[in-house]
Amino acid sequence: MMTETAPQLARDAEAAPPYGRAEASGAAYAALDLGTNNCRLLIASPSQTGFRVLDSFSRVVRLGEGLGSSGQLSAASIDRALAALGACADKLSRRPLRGFEAVATEACRQASNGPAFIARVEAETGIRLRIITGREEAELAMESCAALLEPGDRRALLFDIGGGSTEIAWIRAAARPGDVPELIGYISLPIGVVTLAERCGAACFTEKGFFAVVDEVAAQLEGFDRLHCIGQEIHAGGVRLMGTSGTVTTLAGVVMALPRYRRPLVDGSTLDCEAADAALGDLFAMGRAELAAHPCVGPERVDYVLPGCAIYAAIRRIWPTRSLRVADRGLREGMLLRMMRADREAARRSPPRHR
């Protein structure tokens, strides 16, 4: 996702599900996602269509920097993450919360000093991070994107290109409105935009290096395709391809020729895959300086755009579809929706109180 400021995100939150008008209860929930590249926080209250954002935080921390070569989180990356988490703790302390979840993903899964880092975070900030599996990442992404499925969708293929890993979820659409879709299968590849940028460096800016990554990722997806017969299902129809990551939101911004990134225009949009492929070609044709100056890329993401595009190109090679549904939502939104649904179900199960 693009880095958002709190006022911008709060304004954007009015426009697209799962965001909406707040319910009268005023209960607040918070979700924190510490990824390989970013630290993100959302604080929200329930709404009839999902939730309304009350506050947010997003900062690039590069927690996984150097992890591929050292196998450990570096002292510098830990300091950056702790500073961001301290800012999150300050926001969390300003309001009472009905529920709070904080998760860490691939960088903490891989790092030998991941558990020690988690303990230090709790000691210094009071935030108790939970390291989640690739499967739970896929489940949370599925939960956040369920509202983007349409009547007639039998299946969905959802991909999330992250900093340290890429999750692919094969989903059975819910039979009834309001139900949660079913995760049929998933695959978590230990390949993300940060790990590729560090391993490949400038190679992704060359045609040879770019397509070497495409070949590598595609080879890892072929077995998952055969196991679930996904290509056959796509040919039969009723399969929705959905992507949630900075890569696909960037492609959407380029396709729409946005003068600046705007979440309400991107989240939930449907791209013609040929137009998305053309946008990928446009990004590849730009030099580093032009990418850094692009309003939908910027200097913080210039090193990660083409590695992400290579992963996307591999997904397109294995599963060619006519359209792509773009989601600017992810783990935080999935956690919030899950907590709110659990509380609603608990309230329905509770017997009425009598005087």
C-alpha positions in Angstrom: 0.0 0.0 0.0 1.0 3.6 -0.4 2.1 5.4 2.8 -0.9 7.4 4.1 -1.2 10.3 6.4 -4.0 10.0 9.1 -6.1 12.9 7.7 -5.9 11.6 4.2 -6.8 8.1 5.2 -9.7 9.3 7.4 -11.1 11.3 4.4 -10.6 8.4 2.0 -12.3 6.0 4.5 -15.7 7.6 3.7 -15.9 6.2 0.2 -15.4 2.4 -0.1 -16.3 -0.7 1.9 -15.4 -1.9 4.5 -15.4 1.7 5.6 -18.7 3.6 6.4 -20.6 5.6 8.9 -19.9 4.8 12.5 -22.5 3.1 14.6 -24.0 4.8 17.7 -22.1 2.5 20.1 -18.8 4.4 19.6 -16.8 1.3 20.5 -13.2 1.5 19.2 -11.0 -1.3 17.9 -7.4 -1.2 16.8 -5.2 -3.4 14.5 -1.5 -3.1 14.0 0.5 -4.8 11.3 4.3 -4.9 11.5 5.5 -6.1 8.2 8.9 -6.5 6.5 8.8 -3.0 5.2 6.0 -1.0 7.0 4.5 -0.5 10.4 0.7 0.3 10.1 -2.0 1.0 12.6 -5.8 1.5 12.2 -8.2 2.5 14.9 -11.8 2.2 13.9 -15.4 2.0 15.1 -18.0 -0.4 13.7 -20.4 0.7 10.9 -23.3 -0.9 9.1 -21.0 -1.7 6.1 -17.8 -2.5 8.1 -16.1 0.2 10.0 -15.1 3.9 10.1 -11.5 4.9 10.6 -10.9 7.1 13.7 -7.1 7.3 13.5 -4.2 5.7 11.6 -0.5 5.5 11.3 1.9 4.2 8.6 5.6 4.4 8.5 8.3 2.7 6.4 10.6 0.9 8.9 12.5 -1.6 6.7 12.5 -4.2 9.4 13.7 -6.9 7.1 16.6 -4.9 5.7 19.7 -7.2 5.5 17.7 -10.2 6.8 18.4 -12.3 3.7 22.1 -12.2 4.2 22.4 -12.2 8.0 19.4 -14.2 9.1 18.8 -11.6 11.8 17.0 -8.3 12.3 19.7 -5.6 12.4 20.1 -3.1 15.2 19.2 -0.2 12.9 16.0 -1.9 11.7 15.0 -2.8 15.3 15.5 0.9 16.3 13.3 2.1 13.4 10.6 -0.4 14.3 10.7 0.5 18.0 10.4 4.2 17.2 7.3 3.5 15.0 5.8 1.2 17.5 6.3 3.8 20.2 4.3 6.3 18.1 1.6 3.6 17.7 1.5 3.0 21.5 1.0 6.8 22.0 -2.0 6.8 19.7 -3.4 3.7 21.4 -3.2 5.3 24.8 -5.4 8.2 23.8 -8.7 6.3 23.7 -10.3 3.3 25.3 -10.4 0.2 23.1 -12.9 -2.6 22.9 -10.4 -4.8 21.1 -6.8 -4.7 19.9 -4.7 -7.1 17.8 -1.0 -6.6 16.8 0.7 -9.0 14.4 4.2 -9.4 12.9 4.8 -11.3 9.6 7.6 -12.7 7.5 10.6 -10.8 8.8 9.9 -11.9 12.4 9.1 -15.4 11.1 12.5 -15.7 9.5 14.8 -13.9 11.9 16.7 -15.9 14.5 16.3 -13.0 16.9 12.6 -12.5 16.1 11.4 -13.8 19.5 13.9 -11.6 21.4 12.7 -8.6 19.3 9.0 -9.4 20.2 9.9 -9.5 23.9 11.7 -6.2 23.7 8.8 -4.5 21.9 6.4 -5.5 24.7 8.9 -4.4 27.4 9.5 -1.0 25.8 6.1 -0.1 24.3 3.6 -2.4 26.0 2.5 -3.8 22.6 2.3 -7.5 22.5 3.0 -8.6 18.9 1.9 -12.0 17.7 3.9 -13.7 14.9 1.3 -15.1 12.5 1.7 -17.8 9.9 1.4 -17.4 6.1 -1.9 -19.1 6.3 -3.3 -16.6 8.8 -2.0 -13.8 6.5 -4.0 -15.3 3.7 -7.1 -15.6 5.9 -6.9 -12.0 7.1 -6.4 -10.8 3.5 -9.4 -12.9 2.4 -11.5 -11.4 5.2 -10.7 -7.9 4.3 -11.4 -8.4 0.6 -14.5 -10.5 0.9 -16.8 -7.5 0.3 -15.2 -7.1 -3.2 -16.6 -10.4 -4.4 -19.7 -10.1 -6.6 -22.8 -12.3 -7.2 -21.8 -15.0 -9.6 -18.3 -15.3 -8.3 -17.8 -19.0 -7.5 -14.1 -18.8 -6.6 -11.5 -16.1 -6.0 -7.8 -16.1 -6.4 -6.4 -13.5 -4.1 -2.7 -12.5 -4.0 -0.9 -10.3 -1.6 2.6 -9.2 -2.6 4.3 -8.2 0.6 7.8 -7.1 1.6 9.1 -10.4 2.7 6.6 -12.9 1.3 3.8 -13.4 -1.2 0.6 -15.1 -0.2 -1.8 -16.7 -2.7 -5.2 -17.7 -1.4 -7.7 -19.9 -3.3 -11.1 -19.1 -2.1 -14.7 -20.5 -2.3 -17.1 -17.6 -2.4 -19.7 -17.5 0.4 -23.1 -19.0 -0.3 -25.0 -16.3 1.4 -24.5 -12.5 1.8 -22.7 -11.7 5.0 -21.0 -15.1 5.4 -17.2 -15.4 5.3 -15.7 -17.0 2.2 -13.9 -20.3 2.7 -10.1 -20.7 2.2 -9.7 -23.8 0.1 -5.9 -23.6 -0.2 -3.0 -21.2 0.1 0.7 -20.9 -0.7 3.1 -18.6 1.0 6.3 -17.9 -1.0 9.3 -16.4 1.0 9.7 -13.9 -1.8 8.6 -10.3 -1.5 9.6 -6.9 -2.9 12.1 -6.2 -0.2 13.9 -9.5 -0.4 14.0 -9.3 -4.2 15.2 -5.8 -4.2 18.1 -6.8 -1.9 18.9 -10.0 -3.7 18.5 -8.7 -7.3 19.4 -5.1 -6.9 19.5 -3.3 -10.2 18.9 -6.5 -12.2 15.2 -6.1 -12.1 15.7 -2.9 -14.1 17.0 -5.0 -17.0 14.9 -7.3 -19.2 17.1 -10.3 -18.4 17.0 -9.8 -14.7 13.3 -9.0 -14.6 12.2 -12.1 -16.5 14.6 -14.3 -14.4 12.5 -13.3 -11.4 9.3 -14.0 -13.4 10.5 -17.5 -14.3 11.5 -18.2 -10.7 8.2 -17.2 -9.2 6.1 -18.9 -11.9 8.0 -22.2 -11.3 6.9 -22.0 -7.6 3.3 -21.4 -8.5 2.9 -24.3 -11.0 2.4 -27.0 -8.4 -0.2 -25.0 -6.5 -2.1 -24.5 -9.8 -2.0 -28.3 -10.6 -3.1 -29.2 -7.0 -6.3 -27.1 -7.2 -6.9 -27.1 -10.9 -7.1 -23.4 -10.8 -6.4 -22.9 -14.5 -9.3 -25.2 -15.4 -11.6 -23.3 -13.0 -10.7 -20.0 -14.6 -11.5 -21.5 -18.0 -14.9 -22.6 -16.7 -15.7 -19.1 -15.5 -16.8 -17.5 -12.3 -13.3 -17.0 -10.9 -12.4 -13.5 -9.6 -8.7 -12.5 -9.6 -8.0 -10.0 -6.8 -4.7 -8.3 -5.7 -3.9 -6.4 -2.6 -0.5 -4.8 -2.3 1.4 -1.7 -3.3 2.2 -3.3 -6.6 -1.4 -3.6 -7.8 -2.4 -0.3 -6.4 0.5 1.3 -8.2 -0.5 -0.4 -11.4 -4.1 0.9 -10.9 -2.8 4.5 -10.3 -0.8 4.3 -13.6 -3.7 2.9 -15.6 -6.0 5.7 -14.3 -3.2 8.3 -14.9 -3.8 9.7 -11.4 -2.0 13.0 -10.7 -1.7 11.7 -7.1 -2.6 8.5 -5.4 -6.3 8.4 -4.2 -7.5 5.4 -2.3 -11.3 5.9 -3.1 -10.6 5.7 -6.8 -8.3 2.6 -6.5 -9.8 0.4 -3.8 -12.4 -1.8 -5.3 -11.7 -0.8 -8.9 -11.5 -3.4 -11.7 -8.7 -3.2 -14.2 -8.6 -4.7 -17.6 -5.6 -7.0 -17.4 -4.3 -5.9 -20.8 -4.3 -2.3 -19.5 -2.5 -3.4 -16.4 0.1 -5.2 -18.5 0.6 -2.1 -20.5 1.0 -0.1 -17.2 3.6 -2.6 -16.1 5.4 -2.1 -19.4 5.3 1.7 -18.9 6.8 1.3 -15.4 9.5 -0.9 -16.7 10.4 1.6 -19.4 10.9 4.4 -16.9 14.3 4.9 -15.4 15.0 5.1 -11.7 14.7 8.9 -11.6 11.4 8.9 -13.4 9.9 6.2 -11.2 11.0 8.2 -8.1 9.2 11.2 -9.4 6.0 9.4 -10.4 3.1 10.4 -8.1 2.0 6.8 -7.6 5.5 5.5 -6.8 7.8 8.0 -5.1 11.4 7.7 -3.8 10.4 5.4 -0.8 9.1 2.7 -3.2 11.3 3.1 -6.2 13.4 0.1 -5.4 10.4 -2.2 -4.8 8.1 -1.4 -7.8 9.8 -3.6 -10.4 10.4 -6.6 -8.1 6.7 -6.4 -7.3 5.8 -6.2 -11.0 7.9 -9.3 -11.7 5.9 -11.2 -9.1 2.6 -9.9 -10.6 3.8 -10.9 -14.1 4.5 -14.5 -12.9 0.9 -14.7 -11.4 -0.5 -13.4 -14.7 1.6 -16.0 -16.6 0.2 -18.9 -14.6 -3.3 -17.5 -14.3 -4.3 -15.3 -17.2 -7.6 -13.6 -16.7 -9.4 -10.7 -18.4 -9.8 -8.5 -15.3 -8.2 -7.8 -11.9 -10.0 -6.5 -8.9 -7.7 -4.1 -6.9 -7.9 -3.9 -3.1 -6.2 -1.2 -1.0 -6.8 -3.1 2.2 -5.1 -6.0 4.0 -4.2 -7.4 7.4 -5.3 -4.5 9.5 -8.8 -4.4 7.9 -9.1 -8.2 8.2 -8.2 -8.0 11.9 -10.7 -5.2 12.6 -13.5 -7.0 10.8 -12.8 -10.3 12.6 -12.8 -8.6 16.0 -16.0 -6.8 15.4 -17.8 -9.8 14.0 -16.7 -11.9 17.0 -18.1 -9.3 19.4 -21.4 -9.1 17.5 -21.7 -12.9 17.5 -21.0 -13.0 21.3 -23.6 -10.3 21.9 -26.2 -12.4 19.9 -25.4 -15.5 22.0 -25.6 -13.7 25.3 -29.0 -14.2 27.1 -31.0 -11.0 27.7 -30.6 -9.3 31.1 -33.6 -9.1 33.4 -34.2 -6.7 36.2 
